[in-house]
């Protein structure tokens, strides 16, 4: 089965590279677009879109959340732009390029001419919405309604970010309806779905959870904006509260057989084969990244977080971090040894990838319940989120739930600001796994101001940016439509939900 899963993406990428031929005597080696059916391309789309999520998007978030520092004792000049908060059109522009490329593949599935693939198309709608939310979260206005039209429109117009958000809900509702009303002759989804194996009930749960996340992005704005408050009240009243309760994974058959088959996160961190003693041979991607002094302090503080030894390797029984922007001994104050990424996130070349954690789902529900949007006990959902995070990392829960609930700002029961406690636990649960989601959530709620700036940073506002700048590639290819933007705008102009 795993061999099949790995072959499918390769077939799909090969097929998508083929030209459209008009000759009636078409060679079987040059298939028509109509022959590239969704069951052949779904695995490739899922796998291709996950790679930037776990690599560059994850990296950006973990650096901006001050989870990662640089191993300044062995490397020089690393994270200079990130620590300097030096925004430009080149800064992480590969995120734009890779995410748009992946959403194009989902559009191809959605637009396939056959009516026999409703379930495949529903999955594509859900995944396209998942990644377009991040494009809006990172850039604000982006091409959406005219995107992916190919030669029919090579210069797509930019759409208002709030309008896009509204349509993402429409698309998710449509996906759920397609699943519920799929005709009897709809082709079943099977092993080509390398996330949920064709379990359409779980896809509906994921769509509901994604709707919950999209709606909650606007919750802070709704506190002072009547139109947003009215919209959210209407949407939450219609929301099906059947959410994911387990980690949403992706695994097309990851292994150490080749670089292509290795989990993309692990491909960044370790060589393919273990040593003769069963140990990893680490790549520079692993050797460069170290725990920051800030995250070390959060995990080591009372009550000590048992997840710390799974997130980072302990040195002398504790997490030892380096201040972002610090230098090695002699010119700086960096410790001689710093904690590396831990065994809860560096497992094996074939380990699962994580698209959304159950911990995130529960903590989203906790916030929604706290705000009165959905039913349920905020405290129970909060506790479930912590428990799910421990299970994900393979950490021993012990008495942490009861211990942390006596701490203001960390535990629900004792916190004067319940949302702050939820955001704290979410930031720990997402640490190393989806740093981007944590950064966006802290930007949304305002608690990003609790995070120290790197030493020597040159932010014009003294804070992290609120968004990224439109990339050089877009300025070159779609210059007539790219909104005017200055470096300062990245720090002062947020997406609509801020």
N, C-alpha and C positions, 0 to 999 in steps of 0.2 A: 504493500500500500504506500509506503513512504517513497519507494522508487517512482511509483505512478505520480505522486504529488510533485516530485521534483521534475519529472519529465514535462508535466503540463505547463509550467511557466516557460520552459525553454521553447516548447512548441508554439505557445502563444506569442512570445516575442518574435520568433521567426516569422510567424504568419503576419504580424502587424507590420513587418518590414517589407512585405511583398507589395509590388505595384498592382494597380488596377489595370487589367488588360481588356481591350475591346475585341480582340480576335475571337471569332466564334469557335475556333479550334484551340481553346485554352488548354495549356499544358497543365497536368495535375500537379506539377511542381510550382505553379504560380496561381494559387487559389484566388477566387473572387472574394470581395468583401463579404458578400452574403454567406459564403462558406465558413467564415471565421465566426463560429457560433459562440455564444456566451459561455457555454460549458468548457470551451477550449481556452478562454482568456481570463476567467475569473481568478484562478490561482495566481496568475502573473500579476494582475491588478492588485490583489491583496498583498502579495509579497513585495511588489515594487513600492507600494505606498507606505508599507511599514518601515522600510529601511531608513528614510529620512526622519521618521517620527522618533525612532529609538537612538539615532545617531546625532545629527546636527540639531534637531529641535530639542531633544533631550539635553544636549550639551549646553545650548544657549540658556535654557531654563535653569539648569543646575548651577551655571556660573552666575547668572543674574540673581538667583536665590541665595547666593553665597554658600552653596553646599560644597563646591569644589574649589580647591586652590591648586597652584602649580608646584611641582616638585622642583623648587628653585635650587636645590642642592645638586641637581643633575642636569637641569635644562636652563637655558637663558632665553629671555625674550618671549616666553610663552604667555598667551592671553593678554598681550599688550593692548590690543584694541578693546577687549572686554573689560579689563581692569581700568583702562583709561577712559572708558565710556566714550569711545571715539566713534561716533555714528557717521556713516557714509552710505552711498548707494551700493558700495561693494560689501558692506557688512552683512554677512550671512545671506547673501543673495541666492545661494544655492537652495535655500529653503523654498523660495518662490518658484524657482525653476523646477525643482523636483516634485513639489506638491501639485503644481499645475499639470505637470506631465502625468502624474498618477491619476488625477481627477479626469483627465482626458480619456484614459483607458476605461474608467467607469462610465463616462458618457457614451463611449462606443458600445458598451454592453446595453445601456438603457435604450439607445437608438437602433439597436439591431432590428431589421425589418420583420423578423418572424414573430408571431404572436404566441409561440409555444414556450417562451422562456420567462414567464411572469415572475417566478421566484428568483431566478438569476438577476432579473432587472430590479426587483425589489431590494435585493442585497446591494446591488450597485448604487441604487438611490440612497440607501442608508450610509454606505461608505463614502460616497461623494459628499453627502451632507456633513459627515464627520470631519472630513478634511477641509471643506469650504468654511466651516466654522473657524478653524484655525487660521485660514487666510484672512478672514475678517478680523479676528482677534489680533493678528500681527500687523495688519496693514490698513484696516478701515475699509474705505471704498476700494473695490476691486472689480475687474471684469467678471461678470457672472452670467447674465442672461444671453449675452452674445459670445460667451467663451466657447471654445471647442467647435467652432463652425468651420475650421480649416480654411481652404481657399475661398469659401463663400464669404468670409469676413476675417481678414488677417489683421484688422485693427479694431478689436472689440472695444465698445464703450465701457466706461467705469460706471458701476451702479452704487447707489447709496447703501452703506453698510447695514443700516436698520432694515431697509427693504429686503436685502439679501437674507438677513436673519429671519424675517417673517416668512420668506419663501422656503427656508430650510424646514420650518415646521410643516408647511404645506407638502413638501416632498416626502417627509417622514410619514405624514398621514397617508399620503398616496401609496407609499411602500407597504404600510400595514394593510391597507385596503387591497392591494394586489395579492398579498399573501392570503388574506381571508377569502378572497373571491377568485382565486386562481382556477381557471377552467380545468375540467377533468383531464384534458389532454396536455396539460402543462408538464413539461419535462422536469423530472425530479432532480433536485440538487444533491450531489453526492460528494465523492472524495475531492472534487475540484474546489470545493469550499474548504480552504485550509484553515479556516477559523472555527466554524461551528459544525462542519461536516454535514451541512444541509438540514440542520434542525431549525425549521422555520419558526417554531414557537420561541426558540431562544433569540432568533433575529428580531422578533417582535419585542421581546424584553429589552434588547439592546436599543431598538428604535425608541422605546418609551424612555429609557434611561438617557439617551442622547437628547431627546426633547426636554427632559428635566434639566439637563445641563445648559442647553441653549436658553431656556426660559429663565433660569436662575442667574445667568449673566446679566440680565436686565433688572434683577431684583433690587440692587443698590440704587439704580436710577429711579426705580418706581417709588422709592421712599419720598421723593420730592417732585416727581413728575406724574401728574394725574393721568395722562394718556397712557403711559407705560403701566401704571397701576391697573387701569381698566383692562388693558390688553392681557396682562398676566392673569388677572382674576378670571377672565373668560377662558383662557387657555388651560389654566390649572383645573378649572371646573370640569373640563372635558378630558383631562389627562388620565389614561389608564395607569394605575399605580402598580403595574406588574413589571418590576425592574429586575435587572440582573443581580444574582446573589452569589456568583462565582466569578473568578477572574476570566476575562475574555481574552483568550490566547490565540496566537497564530503559530502554526508549525507545519510547513509544507514538507517536512522530512529533513529538518536540519541535522547535520552530522559533521564529522571532521574529515569527510571523504575528499572535499575540495573547498577552495575559498568561496565558490559560488554556493555551495551547500551549507556552509557554516552559518549559524545564526549571525545576522549582521552586526549586532552589538558585540558578540564574542569575537567576530572577525576583526573588530577594531582593537580588541584587548589581548588576544592570545593567539599563538601559532596553532596550526591545525592539530598536530599530534602531541600527546603527552610525552614526557621524558620516560626513560626506562624505570624510574621510581614512581611513575604515576603523577608527576607534578606538571603544572603548566609551564610553558615557555612564554613569557610575557612579551607583547609587542610594546612599542614606544607609547601607543595610545593608553595603555594601562600604566606604564611606568611614569608617565607625565602627570597623571591626575592623582590628586591627593585630597584628603579631607581638609576643609577650611577650618580655621580657628573658630569661626562662628558656629558651624554645625556641630563641631566637637563640644562646644560649650552647651549647646541645647541638649545634646544626647547625654552628656555626663552629669548635668545638673540634677538635683533631687526633684522628684524621684528618678533615679537612674533608669534610662530607657533600655530595656533588654534587647531592643532591636539594633542597638549600636554595634554589637559584635557581628551582626549579619550584614549591616550596611557598610561597615568599614572594619578593617583588621585592627584589633586592639594591640596597643603597645603598653606593656606594663599594666594591663587590665583596664585601659582607658583609651578613648579616641584622642589622638594627638593631631591637631590641625595647624595649618599655616595661614597667616593673614593674607588675604588677597592683595597683591601688589607689594608684598614684603620681599626681602632679598635674603640670600644665604648668610651664614655667620661671617662677621667681619664688616660687612656693609649693612647688614640687616639683622633681624631678630628671629629668623625662621629656625625652628628646632632642627636638630641634627637628623632626626628620624620623624616621619609623618605617616599617618595611617593611610594605607592603600584601600582601594575598593574591596568590599568584603565578600565572604562566601555565599551570602544570600542573593547576590546579584551577579557574581562570577561563578557559574556552576559547571557548564560543559558546553562544548561546541554545538551540541544538539538540543540545548535547553529551549523551552518555549519562549516565544515573544509575547509581550503583554500590550494589548491595545487599550483596554480599560480594566482597572482593578475593581474587584468587588468592594474593596475599602472605599474607593472613590464613590461608587454607587451609594453605599450606605451613608457616607458623609454628605453627599448631595441631598439625600432624603432627610437627613437630620436637619440641614439648613432649611429645606422646604417646609418641614414640619414645624420648626422653630418660628418661621415667618407666617405660619398659619395657612400655607398654600395647599398642603396635603394632610391627610390624617396620619396618625401614628405618634408614638412617643419619641420626641427628640433625644431624650437621654438613652433610650434603648437602641435607637438607630446609631447614635454616637458611639456607644459601647460596641455595637456590632461592627462598626467601621474599624475600630482599633483592633478587635479580635481578628477580623479578616486581614488586616495588615500584618499582624504577627504570623498568621498562617501562611501568607504569601512569602514572607521572608524566612520561614522556618525557625522563628524565634519562640522562646518559651514565655508564655503570657504571665504566669505567676500571679502576683497580686497587683500588677501594673494598673489595671482598669480602676480598681478601688483606690489605689494610691494616687493616681494622677487626678482623679476626680475631686481631690482636696486642694488642687493647685489652681489658683486664679490664672486664667489665660491659657491653660493647658487642658484642664478637665472641665467637663460641662457643668457639673453640679456646683462647683465653687466659683465659676467665672461670672463676673458682673456683665461681661459682654459674651454671650453664648456663641455668636458668630466668630469671634476671635478664637475661641477654643476649637471650634470646628475647623477653622483655617489652619490653626497650628497642627492639629492631627493630620489634616490632609497634606500639609507640606512634608511631614515626616513620612507618611505612607507613600507619597509620590517621589521621594528623594531617590535619585539614581535611576528610577524607572521611567518617569515622565516629568522631568523638571519643567518643561514648557507649561504644562497644565498648572503646576503649582505657581509659576511666575504670573501667568495670566490671572489666576484667582487672587493672588495678593495684589496685583495691580487693580483689579476690580474693587476689592473691598477696602483698599487703602492701607492695609497692614504691611505693605512693602516698606513703609517708612520705618518699620522696626528693624530692618535689615541694614547693617553697616555698609557704607560705601568702601570700595577698595582704596588702599593707600595711594595717594597721588592721582586720583581720578579727576577728570576735568569736566564733569557734568555742568551745563549752564544753570541747572536748577538745584544742584546738590543732591539729586535723586536719580534713580534709574530711568531710562526712557520708558515711555508709555506705548511705544509701537516701533516698528522698523521702518526704514525708508524704502521707497520704491527702488527696485534694483536697476543696475546699469543695463542689464539685458532688456528690460521693459522700456527704459528711456530710449534705447536704440531702435527697438522694433515697433513701439507703439507710442511714439513721442507726442503725437497729436492729441492723444486722449489722457495721458498720465497727468493727474492733478499736480498743480504747482506745489512745491514742498521745499522747505528749508530744513537744515539740521535742527534748528530750534524747535520746529514743529514736532519732531519725534519725542520731544520732552514735554510739550505743552498741549498737544492735540491727540486725544485718545480715541479709540473706537467709540461708537455712540453710547455704549452701555456704561461708560465710566461716569 
